[in-house]
Amino acid sequence: AAEDEDEEEDGEAVEDQEAEGIEAEGGKRQKGLAVREKAAKRDVSAEFAHAPLVLHPYGGRLLKRLAQAHPSFASALYDVLAGSLKQWATTGGGRLLLTLLESEATAGAVFSELGGHADVIRASTAVGCRSLAEALAKRMASAQLAAQDARKQSRKRKAHK
């Protein structure tokens, strides 16, 4: 553990020296870019090192693309996430769940699990929640219209008998 800390300190010292060298060579702009790049590397590796793949910025995108391309993958992914979709949505997996809602293979199951939680999802500030909530609202509206149409048809059939 002490060796790892020494290596980190050595790495930071080298990066600091490089940033100083950049400043000496030609400006604050280049130093700013170097500092931002360093911060971006640190944020992704430290913040998401132990995150589930669904919540990882790159992992979530990968799963989303696979679910879009392969309905069987979307079904398998739904089977793994089922029962806790609300939790996944409100912790940062909203975009992936939106993909599952849009997939023909999983749309009905995802809607039945999340439909009653649209307000909670809408109130969440997690990534993808706003889009997921809008899609759920549209689907609820169309389901209500379909139910109304079905009731009208049923009444017409009874009236004709």
N, C-alpha and C positions, 0 to 999 in steps of 0.2 A: 504494500500500500504506500509505503514511504517512497519507493522507487517511482510509482505512478505519479505521486505529487511532484517529485523532482522533475520528471519528464514534462509534466504540465507546466511547471514554472519555467523550465528551459524553453519550451515551445512558446510560451507567452513572451518571454524575454526576447526571443528571436523575432517574433511578430512585432513587438514594440520597436525593436531596432530597425526592422524593415520599414515600419510606418514612419519612423524618424528619418530614415534615409529617403523615403519618398518625398517627405516634406522638404528636405534639404535640396532634393533634385528639382523640385518644380511645383510645389504648391499645395495649398490647403485642400483643393478639390480632390487630388489623388489620395491624400491622406484620409479624407472623409470617405472615399470609396473603399479604401482598405479597411477602415474601422467598421463600416457597414457590412462588408463581406464577412469580417470576423464575427460580428454580432449575429449575422444570419446563420452562419455555421454553428455557432454555439447554441442559439435558440432551438434550432431543429434537433440537434443531437441531444441536448440536455432535456428539453421540455418533453419530447416525444419518445425518448429512449425506451421507456417501459409502457408506452401506451398500446392498447390493443390495435390491431391492424385497421379496424374499422375507423378508429379515431385519428390515426396517423395521417398527416397531410398527403403523403404520397401513397400510402397503403389504401386509404379510402378511395383515392382516384383510381387506383389499379382495380380494386374490387368493383367500383362503379362501371368501369369500362368492360370488365369481364361479364358483369350482369347484363349490360346492354347488348353485348355481342352474342351471348349464349344463354338462352332462356333456361336451359337445364342448370347452369351455374346459378342463375338468379333463384331458382327453386331450392337448390342445395344451400345457398346462403341464407335464404329465408328460414329454412329448417333449423339452422344454427342459431339465428337471431330471434326466432319466434318466442313469444312470451315476455320479451323485454324490449320491444320496439320503442315504447315510449321513453324508456331510459336511454336507449341508444340515440334517439332523436334529440333529446334535451341535453345530451352531453357532447354533441358534435357530429353525429352520424346522419344528420338530416338529409344531406345531398344523396347519400347512398340509399336511404330509405325512400327518397323521392324516386330514384331509379327503380327500386323494387315496386313502388306504387304504379309506375308507368309501364312496367313489364306485364305483358298479358299473362305470363305464367304465375305471377304472384300478386297481381293487383287486388283481387278479391280478398285474399287472406290478409294482406297488409291493411286494406281499408277497414276490414272488420275489426282488426286489433287497434288501429289508431283513430278510427272515425269518432269515437267518443271523447278523444283527448285533443281535439283540434284546438280548443281554446288554450290549453296548457302549452301546447307546442307553439302556438302563435305568440304567447307571452314570453317564451324562452328567447334568450339572446344568443343561443348556440348557433354554430355555423349550419346554414341550410334550413333552419326552422321556419323562417318566413316563407320560403318557396314551398316547403312541404305543407305548411298550414294552408296556403292558397290553393294548392292542388287538392288537398282534402276537402276544403270548402266547395270547390267546383264539383268534385265527385259527389259530395253530399247533396248539393243542389240538383244535380242530374238524377240522383237516386230518388229524391223526393218527387221530382217531376214524373219519373217512371212509375212510382207508386201511385201517384194521382191518376195517371193515365190508365193504369191497371184497374183502379177502383171504378173509373168511368166506364171502362169496357165491361166490367162485371155487372154494373148497374144496367147497362144497355141490354146485356144478355138476359138478365132477370126480367126486364120490362117486355122483351119480345116473347117470352114464354107464356 
